[in-house]
Amino acid sequence: MVRELTHFIGGKHVPGASGAFGDVYDPNTGQVQARVPLANRAEVEAAIADAENAQRVWAAFNPQKRARVLMRFLQLVEGERESLARLLSAEHGKTIADAHGDLQRGLEVVEFAAGIPHLLKGEFTDNAGTGIDVYSMRQPLGVVAGITPFNFPAMIPLWKAAPAIACGNAFILKPSERDPSVPLRLAELFLEAGLPAGVLNVVNGGKEAVDTLLEDPRVQALGFVGSTPIAAHVYATAAAHGKRAQCFGGAKNHMIIMPDADLDQAVEALVGAGYGSAGERCMAISVAVPVGEETADKLIAKLKERIATLKVGRSDDPAADFGPMVGRDLLDRVRGYIDLGVEEGAELLVDGRDFELAGHEEGYFLGASLFDRVTTDMRIYREEIFGPVLTVVRAADYEEALRLPSEHEFGNGVAIFTRDGDTARDFSRRVNTGMVGVNVPIPVPIAYHTFGGWKRSGFGDLNQHGPDSIRFYTRTRTITSRWPSGVKEGASFNIPTMD
Ligand code: NAD
């Protein structure tokens, strides 16, 4: 039975009216399990109108009351973690254990946003001039929107929705059409937690829905996460329509392995960060950079041995290290990149192309692949593959290894494995990427710090979550006041100074 999904607008499930639908697959079997409506312009505009009305009511809640809604939401999710993780895994294809992590990293940002009374406190200068006080306050923007990718269907919607609504905005979420069920369930739970209807609307759709959000003057700000070409398009279009935007794109994350690194630890880190979630993470390691031929030879010998033990299986198989890819199109794309790497002259040491899971021949499974002797002119090095493919670029020395991620067009995350504090410290300060791990392969910052890549991995000046998210979802009003004496001196035609 194919379920028919809805939008979630004004606190209600609203069936699609456009007549257009997308298919949601079971990546384990390749079968369609649900149909998701794709909203047209009129449907998105109705959601915006609804959000605009709800926002006025919500902004009048004091911050402490808004925080209590987030706290109740956290309690409600606690009661259904397992079912949410299963639902997520069933549409995305990541393992259930990994789906728990997806949810957890999102909930941590809700916990952070529950501190909103403290986070919204403004600044005050007493007696900035004689009898004059200056103070600033952070006020919500109004209606804001988030457009999110398929690969973290719980985490990224929560990274955006929680700070946005905590600040007093209404939020319209346009989740990925590949796995929309968890975002819809999270919106129901927010309503149950006491969020007024319409403060969090979920509108499913594709380009038409996004274009409407970009062009409608009632939407004040847009947060986007997805591939770089769309991130760049959303950023430019939002700016052209006078909107605030933060847009995060693709990645090519390197891991430098110094000759003094613990190689067993480095290999474990590489297989986990390279192949976990079938490589469908923006912080996945896709390029290993061993420094020196000896390090490279030893690393590769150990990697090949370890890859041979990896278990690819159904997403609900507790023994699986990773499950299927999300869709047939992505599977074909990644296979195409492996073909290309061979044509380009890289050495394919482990070939995952022919992997099949018995009884699941129509599922979107791909084995782990490993390329050695990849060079910087190859497309498999320059472009994001977004699958279980690890490439090895050998560097002669530390400076060459440092240059590789620094000169790459993407600048999301990077890691260095070494036992030397001085090397790690130098690397952390000089490498040209937004997030750095020292003996940590996936350095996704914790909720109260901020997450964001550099170069073509991130467009906009403020990061996600942490204090930046409060700045992004509010605007500052600054008040200069003099009273009770008022203006006694009469009109002044000069710019006021604080004499
Ligand atoms: P995607 O760009 O295909 O889709 C992202 C969102 O944009 C979806 O909601 C989709 O419906 C919408 N969209 C797609 N085409 C559009 C168009 N032409 N106009 C307007 N909207 C459009 O990305 P994806 O495949 O869902 O996600 C994978 C990508 O996201 C990878 O590149 C990955 O690196 C990136 N990602 C980045 C981060 C980060 O923080 N930098 C985090 C997660 C994922």
Residues whose N, C-alpha, C, O or C-beta is under 5 A from the ligand:
A	BS01	NAD	I147 T148 P149 F150 N151 K174 P175 S176 E177 G205 G206 K207 V210 V225 G226 S227 T228 I230 F248 G249 G250 A251 C282 S457
